[in-house]
Amino acid sequence: MKIALINENSQAAKNQLILTALKSVVEPMGHTVDNYGMYTADDAAQLTYVQVGILGAILLGSGAADYVVTGCGTGEGAMLAMNSFPGVICGHVEDPVDAYTFAHVNDGNAVALPFAKGFGWGGELNLTYIFEKLFGFGHGEGYPKERVVPEQRNKCILDGVRAETLRPLTECLDRIDQELLRGAIAGERFRELFFANCKDEKIAAYIKELL
C-alpha cells in the first residue's frame, strides 16, 4: 500500500515527527510512505485544510496513493474537506480504538488526526499506536464479530449512495476556484511524487494542464 502524508499549515512543524512515527510502523509491514508536506511552517506552498482535501482527493482518485494520512489542529476541518470529494472516505481518528474500528467498520481510505488538540506529552506514542491499529490488522473485517455482516452490507450501501450523490472528480475540480486548486498542488515535491505514481491518464493530463 502506498500511503500519502499531508500536513496543512497550522501543523506543518510536526511533519517530520508524524512522518517518523508513520514510517516506523508501516514500512516493516511492507507499505511505503510519500510525504507531500507541508514540510515546515515556512514552506512557500501553504496548504489550508481545504486544500488538503483537494490534494488528498487527487491522490486517491488518480491512484497515486492508496491511503491518505492527514489532519489539522482538531482533525475536523481536514476530515470534512476530504469527505467533500468522490472516492474518499475519511475518518476522524483520535486514539487507537478509533483507528481500529474505522479500519474494520468503515473501511475507508483516509484519516484526519488532531495534531494540536490533546497533542501533548506522549503525542508521538499515541500516533504510533494509532498507526499500528490502523494498518496492522486488516480492513473491512467488521467489529465486533456479531456485527460483521450488517456492517459490510452498510458499507456497500454507503458506497452506492455516494456514487449517485457525488460528481466525478475532474468535474468537481473544474467547478472549484482554480487558484485554490493550483495552490493545493503547489508543493515542492508534488510533481515528482504525483506523476511517478499516478495511474489515471485522464487525471494526469488534467493536472499537467493546470500546472
Order of alpha helices (4+ residues) and beta strands (2+ residues): beta-alpha-beta-alpha-beta-alpha-beta-alpha-beta-alpha-alpha-alpha-alpha-alpha-alpha
